[in-house]
């Protein structure tokens, strides 16, 4: 298969995977301070994304796919907040196991990977256009 088409397939799979990653990171950040509905209930649990390398049978190119969406089983943060509706009888509230600094770092990395895949797509498109222009000029 044409290497430029393979490059497009690889970068398209990367765009899709990083788009999913950005969506999950956004969900985590949006729920970083959410609590349970009632005293003692668990709050939002941080979501994770796992990637896997797949071989595209048509092109033979190694692409990336979202292998699974999971949850982080680390402990919740417990904070003293007796005025919170989710506080137990001791005034303690369970908060999500989301660290906003880690999520922001993940978001930055995912954004850069997305941009790199987008740039690869643009370069492949430009090379395909240049090839078509050369073929037209030679006729």
Buried (B, 14 or more C-beta within 10 A) or exposed (E): EEEBBBBBBBBBBBBBBBBBBBBBBEBBBEBBEEBBEEBEEEBBBBBBBEBEEEEBEEBEBEBBEBEEEEEBEEEBEEBEBEEBEBBBEEEBBBBBBBBEEEBEEBBEEBBEBBEBBBEBBEBBBEEBEEEEEEEEEEE
